[in-house]
């Protein structure tokens, strides 16, 4: 739930235990956590691109009209929701090699909570400068990796060494998914006016 945001940021060891004890469904986690937090980068990007505009270091700043930004915001939001489900599926497939086989539902819940720092990093899109967004994205990714390394061993019931291997593989796939999302975001928000019309 949304109250887990502070716990994951302030005391992740304890919060993972709390999350594990709740046996939350993916539907409930999406409704109470992902659907709300996924709006952070989307709304911030909408505001940033319509009021400030993307600054790519050139003399021209790219701003979007409200209509085109709204259309692109919906696409961006759906891409984020799909990426969480995809990462849950990846974790589920990787978990099949270990004694504890969490179901797809639990894997999606886990992926949703792991992505929390990335959602929060989206706040910088209010002022969409490419270097600032990259810096915030890297910081969010680092903390997401940390949450993954902390959570995977307990989640899969494996030791830290095996947890490191699974976490590294999952993080590698997650980075690829993130790169695709970032490419989509840059294309949509930076060049969206030309793509929509």
LINKA-V669349 format. One record per residue. N is the residue number from 1. RES is the residue in one small letter. SS is DSSP state (H for helix, E for strand, C for the rest). PHI is phi as a letter, one per 40 degrees, with the letter a starting at -180 (999 if undefined). PSI is psi in radians with two decimals (999 if undefined). Layout:
# LINKA-V669349
n=N res=RES ss=SS phi=PHI psi=PSI
n=N res=RES ss=SS phi=PHI psi=PSI
This chain:
# LINKA-V669349
n=1 res=x ss=C phi=999 psi=3.03
n=2 res=x ss=C phi=c psi=-0.45
n=3 res=x ss=C phi=c psi=-0.26
n=4 res=x ss=H phi=c psi=-0.28
n=5 res=x ss=H phi=d psi=-0.91
n=6 res=x ss=H phi=c psi=-0.75
n=7 res=x ss=H phi=c psi=-0.73
n=8 res=x ss=H phi=c psi=-0.53
n=9 res=x ss=H phi=c psi=-0.62
n=10 res=x ss=H phi=c psi=-0.74
n=11 res=x ss=C phi=a psi=1.31
n=12 res=x ss=H phi=c psi=-0.58
n=13 res=x ss=H phi=d psi=-0.91
n=14 res=x ss=H phi=c psi=-0.68
n=15 res=x ss=H phi=c psi=-0.63
n=16 res=x ss=H phi=c psi=-0.66
n=17 res=x ss=H phi=c psi=-0.71
n=18 res=x ss=H phi=c psi=-0.77
n=19 res=x ss=H phi=c psi=-0.75
n=20 res=x ss=H phi=c psi=-0.66
n=21 res=x ss=H phi=c psi=-0.24
n=22 res=x ss=H phi=c psi=-0.40
n=23 res=x ss=C phi=f psi=0.93
n=24 res=x ss=C phi=c psi=2.54
n=25 res=x ss=C phi=c psi=2.74
n=26 res=x ss=H phi=c psi=-0.66
n=27 res=x ss=H phi=c psi=-0.78
n=28 res=x ss=H phi=c psi=-0.72
n=29 res=x ss=H phi=c psi=-0.73
n=30 res=x ss=H phi=c psi=-0.82
n=31 res=x ss=H phi=c psi=-0.63
n=32 res=x ss=H phi=b psi=-0.22
n=33 res=x ss=H phi=b psi=-1.10
n=34 res=x ss=H phi=c psi=-0.83
n=35 res=x ss=H phi=d psi=-0.61
n=36 res=x ss=H phi=c psi=-0.87
n=37 res=x ss=H phi=c psi=-0.50
n=38 res=x ss=H phi=c psi=-0.32
n=39 res=x ss=H phi=c psi=-0.37
n=40 res=x ss=H phi=d psi=-1.02
n=41 res=x ss=H phi=c psi=-0.56
n=42 res=x ss=H phi=c psi=-0.87
n=43 res=x ss=H phi=c psi=-0.72
n=44 res=x ss=H phi=c psi=-0.73
n=45 res=x ss=H phi=c psi=-0.67
n=46 res=x ss=H phi=c psi=-0.85
n=47 res=x ss=H phi=c psi=-0.80
n=48 res=x ss=H phi=c psi=-0.72
n=49 res=x ss=H phi=c psi=-0.39
n=50 res=x ss=H phi=c psi=-0.41
n=51 res=x ss=H phi=b psi=-0.82
n=52 res=x ss=H phi=c psi=-0.85
n=53 res=x ss=C phi=g psi=2.67
n=54 res=x ss=E phi=c psi=2.32
n=55 res=x ss=E phi=b psi=1.87
n=56 res=x ss=C phi=c psi=0.27
n=57 res=x ss=C phi=g psi=0.02
n=58 res=x ss=C phi=c psi=3.06
n=59 res=x ss=C phi=c psi=-0.50
n=60 res=x ss=C phi=c psi=2.43
n=61 res=x ss=C phi=b psi=2.33
n=62 res=x ss=E phi=c psi=2.02
n=63 res=x ss=C phi=b psi=2.67
n=64 res=x ss=C phi=b psi=2.67
n=65 res=x ss=C phi=c psi=2.82
n=66 res=x ss=H phi=c psi=-0.72
n=67 res=x ss=H phi=c psi=-0.86
n=68 res=x ss=H phi=c psi=-0.66
n=69 res=x ss=H phi=c psi=-0.64
n=70 res=x ss=H phi=c psi=-0.75
n=71 res=x ss=H phi=c psi=-0.75
n=72 res=x ss=H phi=c psi=-0.58
n=73 res=x ss=H phi=c psi=-0.71
n=74 res=x ss=H phi=c psi=-0.78
n=75 res=x ss=H phi=c psi=-0.74
n=76 res=x ss=H phi=c psi=-0.75
n=77 res=x ss=H phi=c psi=-0.80
n=78 res=x ss=H phi=c psi=-0.64
n=79 res=x ss=H phi=c psi=-0.69
n=80 res=x ss=H phi=c psi=-0.80
n=81 res=x ss=H phi=c psi=-0.70
n=82 res=x ss=H phi=c psi=-0.63
n=83 res=x ss=H phi=c psi=-0.65
n=84 res=x ss=H phi=c psi=-0.80
n=85 res=x ss=H phi=c psi=-0.72
n=86 res=x ss=H phi=c psi=-0.77
n=87 res=x ss=H phi=c psi=-0.60
n=88 res=x ss=H phi=c psi=-0.70
n=89 res=x ss=H phi=c psi=-0.72
n=90 res=x ss=H phi=c psi=-0.80
n=91 res=x ss=H phi=c psi=-0.72
n=92 res=x ss=H phi=c psi=-0.77
n=93 res=x ss=H phi=c psi=-0.70
n=94 res=x ss=H phi=c psi=-0.51
n=95 res=x ss=H phi=c psi=-0.28
n=96 res=x ss=C phi=c psi=-0.31
n=97 res=x ss=C phi=c psi=-0.09
n=98 res=x ss=C phi=b psi=2.81
n=99 res=x ss=C phi=d psi=-0.70
n=100 res=x ss=C phi=c psi=2.14
n=101 res=x ss=C phi=b psi=1.47
n=102 res=x ss=C phi=c psi=2.52
n=103 res=x ss=C phi=c psi=2.95
n=104 res=x ss=H phi=d psi=-0.65
n=105 res=x ss=H phi=d psi=-0.88
n=106 res=x ss=H phi=c psi=-0.61
n=107 res=x ss=H phi=c psi=-0.68
n=108 res=x ss=H phi=c psi=-0.70
n=109 res=x ss=H phi=c psi=-0.81
n=110 res=x ss=H phi=d psi=-0.82
n=111 res=x ss=H phi=c psi=-0.67
n=112 res=x ss=H phi=c psi=-0.72
n=113 res=x ss=H phi=c psi=-0.60
n=114 res=x ss=H phi=c psi=-0.57
n=115 res=x ss=C phi=c psi=-0.06
n=116 res=x ss=H phi=d psi=-0.83
n=117 res=x ss=H phi=c psi=-0.56
n=118 res=x ss=H phi=c psi=-0.66
n=119 res=x ss=H phi=c psi=-0.81
n=120 res=x ss=H phi=c psi=-0.55
n=121 res=x ss=H phi=c psi=-0.39
n=122 res=x ss=H phi=c psi=-0.20
n=123 res=x ss=H phi=d psi=-0.56
n=124 res=x ss=H phi=c psi=-0.22
n=125 res=x ss=H phi=c psi=-0.16
n=126 res=x ss=H phi=c psi=-0.56
n=127 res=x ss=H phi=b psi=1.43
n=128 res=x ss=C phi=c psi=1.35
n=129 res=x ss=E phi=c psi=2.34
n=130 res=x ss=H phi=d psi=-0.77
n=131 res=x ss=H phi=c psi=-0.62
n=132 res=x ss=H phi=c psi=-0.72
n=133 res=x ss=H phi=c psi=-0.69
n=134 res=x ss=H phi=c psi=-0.76
n=135 res=x ss=H phi=c psi=-0.81
n=136 res=x ss=H phi=c psi=-0.67
n=137 res=x ss=H phi=c psi=-0.71
n=138 res=x ss=H phi=c psi=-0.75
n=139 res=x ss=H phi=c psi=-0.77
n=140 res=x ss=H phi=c psi=-0.70
n=141 res=x ss=H phi=c psi=-0.71
n=142 res=x ss=H phi=c psi=-0.78
n=143 res=x ss=H phi=c psi=-0.57
n=144 res=x ss=H phi=c psi=-0.75
n=145 res=x ss=H phi=c psi=-0.71
n=146 res=x ss=H phi=c psi=-0.79
n=147 res=x ss=H phi=c psi=-0.66
n=148 res=x ss=H phi=c psi=-0.82
n=149 res=x ss=H phi=c psi=-0.60
n=150 res=x ss=H phi=c psi=-0.68
n=151 res=x ss=H phi=c psi=-0.59
n=152 res=x ss=H phi=d psi=-0.81
n=153 res=x ss=H phi=d psi=-0.81
n=154 res=x ss=H phi=c psi=-0.64
n=155 res=x ss=H phi=c psi=-0.71
n=156 res=x ss=H phi=c psi=-0.11
n=157 res=x ss=C phi=g psi=0.71
n=158 res=x ss=C phi=b psi=2.91
n=159 res=x ss=C phi=c psi=2.99
n=160 res=x ss=H phi=c psi=-0.64
n=161 res=x ss=H phi=c psi=-0.86
n=162 res=x ss=H phi=c psi=-0.64
n=163 res=x ss=H phi=c psi=-0.64
n=164 res=x ss=H phi=c psi=-0.73
n=165 res=x ss=H phi=c psi=-0.83
n=166 res=x ss=H phi=c psi=-0.75
n=167 res=x ss=H phi=c psi=-0.72
n=168 res=x ss=H phi=c psi=-0.76
n=169 res=x ss=H phi=c psi=-0.78
n=170 res=x ss=H phi=c psi=-0.74
n=171 res=x ss=H phi=c psi=-0.68
n=172 res=x ss=H phi=c psi=-0.79
n=173 res=x ss=H phi=c psi=-0.70
n=174 res=x ss=H phi=c psi=-0.66
n=175 res=x ss=H phi=c psi=-0.69
n=176 res=x ss=H phi=c psi=-0.76
n=177 res=x ss=H phi=c psi=-0.73
n=178 res=x ss=H phi=c psi=-0.72
n=179 res=x ss=H phi=c psi=-0.69
n=180 res=x ss=H phi=c psi=-0.78
n=181 res=x ss=H phi=c psi=-0.73
n=182 res=x ss=H phi=c psi=-0.70
n=183 res=x ss=H phi=c psi=-0.74
n=184 res=x ss=H phi=c psi=-0.75
n=185 res=x ss=H phi=c psi=-0.79
n=186 res=x ss=H phi=c psi=-0.75
n=187 res=x ss=H phi=c psi=-0.80
n=188 res=x ss=H phi=c psi=-0.87
n=189 res=x ss=H phi=c psi=-0.55
n=190 res=x ss=H phi=c psi=-0.60
n=191 res=x ss=H phi=b psi=0.27
n=192 res=x ss=H phi=d psi=-0.63
n=193 res=x ss=H phi=c psi=-0.63
n=194 res=x ss=H phi=c psi=-0.51
n=195 res=x ss=H phi=c psi=-0.60
n=196 res=x ss=H phi=c psi=-0.68
n=197 res=x ss=C phi=b psi=999
